[in-house]
Amino acid sequence: MSRIINHIILTLLIALSSCVAFGSRSALDAVDINMHDKMINIVNQHSLQKNSQTIEVSYGKQLSLNIADEAINRINFNHGRVSKIIGNVSGFTSILSDDGSNLFITPRSQAGSKIDFAVLLSSGEIIDLSLSVVKSKKPYLISLKFPDSREQYHQSEVAALIEAMRKGAIGKYYVQQSVSDISHDKFKATSSDVYQFKNLRGRVLTLQNNSKRSRGNKSSIIEITESDLISAFDGVVGIHIEAKQLARGKKTKAYIVTKEAV
């Protein structure tokens, strides 16, 4: 590509020199003297396009993206708003824009490595990301596409289901009372009401800090994260935890939405 552009630029320079040599002002005016700058812009735009990606969001499915190892990469969430990054963030440095629509990432790991984490949107949905670090000094500009009104409808349904569970509303949902314990080494989790709407299933969870008092463990407070609950369920597309810090013996509510395969 660079050889072709350089050849074009050289041809233009020769044409300019010929015009000057023969004193043909009209011919000189016919040649765009800014063509060199325009061609350089074309090269830059072409290089930038090579490192641009548009990825369609699919909830419950991990998105695979490329990022440069020696640049500040950007992930644009379109109309989505990131409220939290979930998972092991030690493999990269990041800055989230004030409105939550852009995430800037620079990897700490070398080219050839992978970084897996998830982001929680303000609407309650979760997007799982797998970043492949590639050798490049040019940043990757990634735009996440929430395809159509149908996908936006799905997002609003997840948020609406979480809100219904928080309020204890039934409405259009099929609700079953099904008490079951969910195993977790950090806290006790009990599932009570189960909400169903099409291929979305919501669960109301009661979380309790059952840590025991010991000499070595002076702190009685535990922190509950979204990652703790995601690991216990498959196909998680939305989550909300009322209180993320629990003192010994205290309880809180959590609401989790999963998407079932159709």
C-alpha positions, 0 to 999 in steps of 0.5 A: 500500500505504501509503495503505491501511494509513494509512486502516486505522490512521486508522479504528481511531483514530477507533473508539478516539476514539468509544469514549472519547467515549461512555464504552463501556469494553467497546467500548474493550476490543474494539479492539486498542490495539496494532493500530497496531504490528501494522499497521506490522509488516505493512508492514515484513514486506511490504517485506522480502518484496519484497526476498527471493528464493529461487533454485534452484541449477543447477551449470554455469549462472550464477545471476542475483540482484538486490542493493540499491545502498545496503544490506548484502545477504545470500546464504544458501547453506543447507547449502552452505559457501563456502570462497573467492570467485573472480573480480574482487571490486573491485566490492563489499565482502563479509564471509563468516560464520564457518561459510561459510553466509552472504555479506554483500555491499555493491556499490561500483558504481551501480544498473544495473551488474552484478557477475559472480563465482563461489564455491567451496564446501568440497565442491569445487563452483562456483556462478557468480553474476551480481548486478544492482545495483538502486536500493534502501535495503532489503537483498536477502535471497537464499536459495539452494535446493539443491532435493532429494536428487537435487541433493544426490546430484549435489553428493556425486558431484562431491566423490567424483569429485575425491577419487577422482582425488586418490587415483588410485582407479578404482572405479565410474569409467571412466578413460582415459589421454589425455595432452594439453596445455592452452594457458595463458599463465601456466603449462604444463598437461597433462591425463592421466587422464580420469574419466567417470561419467554426465554428469560428466567429471573431468580430472587436470591437471599444472601447471608453472611454466615462467616464464623468468628475466629481469632485469625479473622477479625473482620466480620464484613464480607464483600459480595460482587457480581462475579460471585453470582455469575460463577454460580449460573449459566447464561447470565444477562442481568444482575442486581445486588442490593447491598454488596457489603454484609456484616456477619449474620446480615442478609441482603437481596440479589436479583439475577436474570438468565437467558435460556437457549431457544 
